[in-house]
Amino acid sequence: ANRFISGFYPVCIMMRLFKAFAAQPRLAIVTKTLALAANDLTHFGIVFLSIFFTYVAMGMAFFGREVESFASFDRACLALLEALMGEFSVEEMELSGRPIAFFFFGTYMMAAVLLL
């Protein structure tokens, strides 16, 4: 419990900082923009997470037995987040089959990077 509180405390400090930004007109633009975009960001998050978790399940089904990074839910999530950041290994996935790896990785990158 203490680690959770210690880890959450910087988030509280950050929120107080955003509250202090309201006093400065130039900095208030950031908080006003986030407030106005909150609804759109929520809907984007819902769509993104739906697509992301679909690809997590698909990656576990396609590569879970052969590729260690897709062996469990948390590893598959981490592997797909790393792929979004540019760190990926298609060679591991190709062990399961080249067409499946190409389909999976190609459609994931198109959906996550280009469409979203």
PyMOL commands that set and color helices and strands:
alter all, ss='L'
color gray80, all
select helices_A, chain A and resi 2-21+25-63+68-70+73-84+90-94+98-115
alter helices_A, ss='H'
color red, helices_A
deselect
rebuild
show_as cartoon
